């Protein structure tokens, strides 16, 4: 029933539950059972759903799709970035491209394409707390693709 409700509420993502079951369900259960930090009433796992030709949340029929884990939340808050990488490294998780201080130069480097990311990055900080701060930084190339695809509505898909 939950999957049927999910599919009805999220057209275009119908493949996601099966990918989650196949690639994440068993490994996540093991991580959650083995680590006391995850012994809580509810855990939310955040993933990005994408295919080879996905763009701005739209997906092409027939593309091979995947889920990429990028955040986990327990009843104590969001899992800190370093902990997330450590605990979930065996899964398909978002790639860490930089560790250090968030600077204007780093943001400019993201925007200019220095780090070879398709869309952009989500930066997180806050050390070992369970409520890290987060900010999205998109590339200039992605902004241009949005402007070409959506003309006047491109900002609805931006940061």
Buried (B, 14 or more C-beta within 10 A) or exposed (E): EEEEEBBEEEEEBBBBBEBBEEBBEEEBEEBBEEEEBBEEEEBEBEBBBBBEEBBBEEBEEEEEBBBBBBBBBBEEEBBBBBBBBEBBEEBBBBEEBEEEEBEEEBBEBBBEEEBEBEBBBEBBBBEEEBEBEBEEBBBEBBBEBBBEEBEEEBEEBBE
